[in-house]
């Protein structure tokens, strides 16, 4: 793992959470993005090079909607930046961790992502993030 990339926080209302975190952090969010495949709208704050990602469900069957229904709003996951998500998933599975995604998928903020099951990571949902490769002209 190269760095702490972001902390994901599940929220019911993105606009209200944006106002709260802007007041708390003393700065506005820098981006809102929808990830339709995950049924989520995200908002990002940069705090000293580490991001806070607010996540709002866009449909009732999304993972964030399920999380909020079971646990309420709050910390959803911790994300670590890596150079190669697929390589790290293979390394971690060999070490006994269970990947929720065998192959990286597209996530928010121009990332390829994969998650590790909380039952193998001390009850913490862990996300691995890699910058999406840019296409060469």
MIDOSE-1310 file (N, C-alpha, C; in nm, 2 decimals, decimal comma, always signed):
residues 137
xxxx	+0,09/-0,12/+0,00/+0,00/+0,00/+0,00/+0,09/+0,12/+0,00; +0,05/+0,22/-0,09/+0,14/+0,33/-0,10/+0,10/+0,45/-0,01; -0,03/+0,47/+0,01/-0,08/+0,58/+0,09/-0,22/+0,56/+0,13; -0,27/+0,64/+0,23/-0,41/+0,65/+0,26/-0,47/+0,74/+0,15
xxxx	-0,56/+0,69/+0,07/-0,62/+0,76/-0,04/-0,74/+0,84/+0,00; -0,83/+0,77/+0,07/-0,95/+0,84/+0,12/-1,02/+0,76/+0,22; -1,11/+0,83/+0,29/-1,20/+0,77/+0,39/-1,34/+0,79/+0,33; -1,42/+0,68/+0,31/-1,55/+0,69/+0,25/-1,66/+0,70/+0,37
xxxx	-1,75/+0,79/+0,36/-1,85/+0,81/+0,46/-1,99/+0,81/+0,39; -2,07/+0,71/+0,44/-2,21/+0,70/+0,38/-2,30/+0,80/+0,44; -2,37/+0,87/+0,36/-2,46/+0,98/+0,40/-2,60/+0,96/+0,34; -2,70/+1,01/+0,40/-2,84/+1,00/+0,34/-2,86/+1,11/+0,24
xxxx	-2,81/+1,23/+0,27/-2,84/+1,35/+0,19/-2,70/+1,42/+0,16; -2,66/+1,41/+0,03/-2,53/+1,46/-0,01/-2,52/+1,61/+0,01; -2,63/+1,68/-0,02/-2,62/+1,83/-0,01/-2,60/+1,87/+0,14; -2,68/+1,81/+0,23/-2,67/+1,84/+0,37/-2,53/+1,80/+0,42
xxxx	-2,48/+1,69/+0,38/-2,35/+1,64/+0,42/-2,24/+1,73/+0,37; -2,25/+1,78/+0,24/-2,16/+1,87/+0,19/-2,15/+2,00/+0,27; -2,27/+2,05/+0,31/-2,27/+2,18/+0,39/-2,21/+2,15/+0,52; -2,24/+2,04/+0,59/-2,18/+2,01/+0,72/-2,03/+2,00/+0,71
xxxx	-1,98/+1,92/+0,61/-1,83/+1,90/+0,60/-1,76/+2,02/+0,55; -1,82/+2,11/+0,47/-1,76/+2,23/+0,43/-1,74/+2,32/+0,55; -1,84/+2,33/+0,64/-1,83/+2,40/+0,76/-1,73/+2,35/+0,86; -1,73/+2,21/+0,87/-1,63/+2,14/+0,96/-1,49/+2,16/+0,91
xxxx	-1,46/+2,14/+0,78/-1,33/+2,15/+0,72/-1,28/+2,28/+0,68; -1,37/+2,38/+0,67/-1,34/+2,51/+0,63/-1,30/+2,53/+0,49; -1,36/+2,44/+0,40/-1,34/+2,45/+0,26/-1,45/+2,37/+0,19; -1,48/+2,41/+0,06/-1,59/+2,34/-0,01/-1,54/+2,21/-0,07
xxxx	-1,63/+2,12/-0,11/-1,60/+2,00/-0,18/-1,54/+2,05/-0,32; -1,46/+1,96/-0,38/-1,41/+2,00/-0,51/-1,47/+1,93/-0,63; -1,56/+1,83/-0,60/-1,62/+1,75/-0,71/-1,73/+1,67/-0,66; -1,84/+1,66/-0,74/-1,95/+1,57/-0,72/-1,95/+1,48/-0,85
xxxx	-1,97/+1,35/-0,83/-1,96/+1,26/-0,94/-2,06/+1,14/-0,91; -2,12/+1,09/-1,01/-2,21/+0,98/-1,00/-2,14/+0,86/-1,06; -2,15/+0,74/-0,99/-2,10/+0,62/-1,04/-2,22/+0,53/-1,05; -2,28/+0,53/-1,17/-2,41/+0,46/-1,19/-2,40/+0,31/-1,16
xxxx	-2,29/+0,25/-1,20/-2,27/+0,10/-1,18/-2,28/+0,07/-1,03; -2,25/+0,16/-0,94/-2,25/+0,13/-0,80/-2,37/+0,19/-0,73; -2,45/+0,27/-0,81/-2,57/+0,33/-0,75/-2,54/+0,43/-0,64; -2,44/+0,52/-0,68/-2,39/+0,62/-0,58/-2,36/+0,75/-0,64
xxxx	-2,38/+0,86/-0,56/-2,32/+0,99/-0,60/-2,22/+1,02/-0,49; -2,11/+1,07/-0,53/-2,00/+1,10/-0,44/-1,96/+1,24/-0,44; -1,91/+1,29/-0,33/-1,85/+1,42/-0,32/-1,72/+1,41/-0,25; -1,62/+1,49/-0,30/-1,49/+1,48/-0,25/-1,44/+1,61/-0,18
xxxx	-1,37/+1,60/-0,07/-1,30/+1,70/+0,00/-1,15/+1,66/+0,01; -1,06/+1,76/-0,01/-0,92/+1,73/+0,00/-0,88/+1,79/+0,14; -0,82/+1,70/+0,22/-0,78/+1,75/+0,35/-0,63/+1,71/+0,36; -0,54/+1,80/+0,33/-0,40/+1,77/+0,34/-0,35/+1,65/+0,25
xxxx	-0,41/+1,64/+0,14/-0,37/+1,53/+0,05/-0,44/+1,40/+0,07; -0,52/+1,39/+0,17/-0,61/+1,27/+0,19/-0,75/+1,32/+0,17; -0,83/+1,24/+0,10/-0,96/+1,28/+0,06/-1,07/+1,22/+0,16; -1,17/+1,30/+0,17/-1,29/+1,25/+0,24/-1,40/+1,24/+0,13
xxxx	-1,45/+1,11/+0,11/-1,55/+1,09/+0,01/-1,68/+1,06/+0,07; -1,78/+1,15/+0,04/-1,91/+1,13/+0,09/-1,99/+1,05/-0,01; -2,07/+0,95/+0,03/-2,14/+0,86/-0,06/-2,29/+0,86/-0,03; -2,37/+0,90/-0,13/-2,51/+0,89/-0,12/-2,57/+0,79/-0,22
xxxx	-2,66/+0,71/-0,17/-2,72/+0,61/-0,26/-2,81/+0,68/-0,37; -2,81/+0,62/-0,49/-2,90/+0,68/-0,59/-3,01/+0,58/-0,62; -3,00/+0,46/-0,56/-3,11/+0,36/-0,58/-3,11/+0,27/-0,45; -3,23/+0,22/-0,42/-3,25/+0,14/-0,29/-3,17/+0,01/-0,29
xxxx	-3,13/-0,04/-0,40/-3,05/-0,17/-0,40/-2,90/-0,15/-0,40; -2,85/-0,03/-0,38/-2,71/+0,00/-0,39/-2,64/-0,04/-0,26; -2,51/-0,07/-0,26/-2,44/-0,11/-0,14/-2,45/+0,00/-0,03; -2,45/+0,13/-0,07/-2,46/+0,24/+0,03/-2,60/+0,24/+0,09
xxxx	-2,70/+0,22/+0,01/-2,84/+0,22/+0,07/-2,85/+0,10/+0,17; -2,79/-0,02/+0,14/-2,79/-0,13/+0,23/-2,71/-0,10/+0,36; -2,60/-0,04/+0,34/-2,51/+0,00/+0,46/-2,59/+0,09/+0,55; -2,65/+0,20/+0,50/-2,72/+0,29/+0,58/-2,84/+0,23/+0,65
xxxx	-2,91/+0,14/+0,58/-3,03/+0,07/+0,64/-2,98/-0,01/+0,75; -2,87/-0,08/+0,74/-2,82/-0,17/+0,85/-2,75/-0,10/+0,96; -2,67/+0,00/+0,93/-2,58/+0,06/+1,02/-2,60/+0,21/+1,05; -2,67/+0,28/+0,96/-2,69/+0,42/+0,97/-2,57/+0,49/+0,90
xxxx	-2,58/+0,62/+0,90/-2,47/+0,70/+0,83/-2,34/+0,68/+0,91; -2,23/+0,70/+0,84/-2,10/+0,69/+0,91/-1,99/+0,64/+0,82; -1,88/+0,61/+0,88/-1,76/+0,56/+0,80/-1,80/+0,43/+0,73; -1,78/+0,43/+0,60/-1,81/+0,31/+0,52/-1,69/+0,23/+0,49
xxxx	-1,58/+0,30/+0,45/-1,46/+0,23/+0,41/-1,34/+0,31/+0,42; -1,22/+0,25/+0,42/-1,09/+0,31/+0,42/-1,03/+0,27/+0,29; -0,97/+0,37/+0,21/-0,92/+0,33/+0,08/-0,77/+0,36/+0,08; -0,69/+0,27/+0,03/-0,55/+0,28/+0,01/-0,51/+0,29/-0,13
xxxx	-0,42/+0,39/-0,16/-0,37/+0,40/-0,30/-0,26/+0,29/-0,33; -0,27/+0,23/-0,44/-0,17/+0,13/-0,48/-0,13/+0,16/-0,63; -0,02/+0,10/-0,67/+0,02/+0,12/-0,81/-0,05/+0,03/-0,90; -0,09/-0,09/-0,86/-0,15/-0,19/-0,94/-0,26/-0,27/-0,86
xxxx	-0,38/-0,24/-0,88/-0,49/-0,30/-0,80/-0,49/-0,45/-0,82; -0,48/-0,50/-0,94/-0,49/-0,64/-0,97/-0,38/-0,72/-0,90; -0,26/-0,66/-0,90/-0,14/-0,72/-0,84/-0,16/-0,73/-0,69; -0,22/-0,62/-0,63/-0,24/-0,62/-0,48/-0,35/-0,72/-0,44
xxxx	-0,45/-0,73/-0,52/-0,56/-0,82/-0,49/-0,50/-0,97/-0,49; -0,42/-1,00/-0,59/-0,36/-1,13/-0,59/-0,27/-1,16/-0,47; -0,19/-1,06/-0,44/-0,10/-1,07/-0,32/-0,18/-1,09/-0,19; -0,29/-1,01/-0,18/-0,36/-1,02/-0,05/-0,45/-1,14/-0,04
xxxx	-0,50/-1,19/-0,16/-0,57/-1,32/-0,15/-0,48/-1,43/-0,12; -0,36/-1,43/-0,17/-0,26/-1,53/-0,13/-0,22/-1,53/+0,02; -0,24/-1,41/+0,08/-0,21/-1,39/+0,22/-0,33/-1,42/+0,31; -0,44/-1,46/+0,24/-0,56/-1,50/+0,32/-0,67/-1,40/+0,33
xxxx	-0,66/-1,29/+0,26/-0,77/-1,19/+0,26/-0,87/-1,23/+0,15; -1,00/-1,20/+0,17/-1,10/-1,23/+0,07/-1,13/-1,10/-0,01; -1,11/-1,11/-0,14/-1,15/-0,99/-0,23/-1,29/-1,00/-0,27; -1,36/-0,89/-0,26/-1,50/-0,88/-0,31/-1,50/-0,86/-0,46
xxxx	-1,39/-0,81/-0,52/-1,38/-0,79/-0,66/-1,25/-0,86/-0,71; -1,26/-0,97/-0,79/-1,14/-1,04/-0,84/-1,07/-0,95/-0,94; -1,15/-0,87/-1,02/-1,09/-0,78/-1,12/-1,12/-0,64/-1,08; -1,03/-0,55/-1,10/-1,06/-0,40/-1,07/-1,17/-0,36/-1,16
xxxx	-1,25/-0,26/-1,10/-1,36/-0,20/-1,17/-1,34/-0,05/-1,16; -1,42/+0,02/-1,25/-1,41/+0,17/-1,25/-1,48/+0,22/-1,13; -1,42/+0,32/-1,06/-1,47/+0,39/-0,95/-1,47/+0,54/-0,97; -1,50/+0,61/-0,87/-1,51/+0,76/-0,88/-1,37/+0,81/-0,88
xxxx	-1,36/+0,94/-0,92/-1,23/+1,02/-0,92/-1,12/+0,96/-1,00; -1,16/+0,90/-1,12/-1,06/+0,85/-1,21/-0,98/+0,73/-1,15; -1,04/+0,64/-1,08/-0,97/+0,53/-1,02/-1,02/+0,40/-1,07; -0,93/+0,30/-1,06/-0,97/+0,16/-1,07/-0,97/+0,11/-0,93
xxxx	-1,07/+0,03/-0,89/-1,09/-0,01/-0,75/-1,12/-0,15/-0,73; -1,09/-0,20/-0,61/-1,14/-0,33/-0,57/-1,15/-0,33/-0,42; -1,24/-0,41/-0,36/-1,27/-0,41/-0,22/-1,23/-0,54/-0,16; -1,19/-0,54/-0,03/-1,16/-0,66/+0,05/-1,27/-0,67/+0,15
xxxx	-1,31/-0,80/+0,17/-1,43/-0,83/+0,26/-1,39/-0,79/+0,40; -1,48/-0,72/+0,47/-1,45/-0,68/+0,61/-1,43/-0,80/+0,71; -1,49/-0,92/+0,68/-1,47/-1,03/+0,77/-1,32/-1,08/+0,77; -1,24/-1,04/+0,67/-1,10/-1,07/+0,67/-1,01/-0,96/+0,70
xxxx	-1,06/-0,84/+0,73/-0,98/-0,72/+0,75/-1,02/-0,65/+0,88; -1,05/-0,73/+0,98/-1,08/-0,67/+1,11/-1,21/-0,59/+1,11; -1,31/-0,63/+1,04/-1,44/-0,56/+1,03/-1,43/-0,42/+0,96; -1,33/-0,40/+0,88/-1,32/-0,27/+0,81/-1,32/-0,30/+0,66
xxxx	-1,42/-0,24/+0,59/-1,42/-0,25/+0,45/-1,30/-0,18/+0,39; -1,21/-0,24/+0,32/-1,09/-0,18/+0,26/-1,11/-0,18/+0,11; -1,08/-0,06/+0,06/-1,08/-0,04/-0,08/-0,94/-0,01/-0,13; -0,90/-0,07/-0,24/-0,77/-0,05/-0,31/-0,80/+0,04/-0,43
xxxx	-0,72/+0,14/-0,45/-0,74/+0,24/-0,56/-0,61/+0,26/-0,64; -0,63/+0,26/-0,77/-0,52/+0,29/-0,86/-0,57/+0,40/-0,95; -0,48/+0,49/-0,99/-0,52/+0,59/-1,09/-0,54/+0,52/-1,22; -0,65/+0,55/-1,29/-0,67/+0,49/-1,42/-0,56/+0,53/-1,52
xxxx	-0,51/+0,43/-1,59/-0,41/+0,46/-1,69/-0,47/+0,56/-1,80; -0,39/+0,65/-1,84/-0,44/+0,75/-1,94/-0,40/+0,69/-2,08; -0,49/+0,71/-2,17/-0,47/+0,67/-2,31/-0,36/+0,75/-2,37; -0,28/+0,68/-2,44/-0,17/+0,75/-2,51/-0,22/+0,78/-2,65
x	-0,19/+0,90/-2,70/-0,24/+0,94/-2,84/-0,17/+0,86/-2,95
